């Protein structure tokens, strides 16, 4: 998702002028399709970035949360 926002920027001669910057809002999520009736979408987290590639650290964080979720779910169903 891309959102525009405005902020005050210092002009060339110290005056304040309006400038627009694009923000990229990335949400990390995964599907839980273990139940036949329903699928559940779980958002792990989100980041705001101005541009560029998604940091590997954030992808790793989402993957760890996903693995922890299914591990916990399997433990709860096993009891």
Secondary structure as UniProt FT lines:
FT   STRAND          2..10
FT   TURN            12..13
FT   STRAND          16..32
FT   STRAND          40..49
FT   HELIX           56..78
//
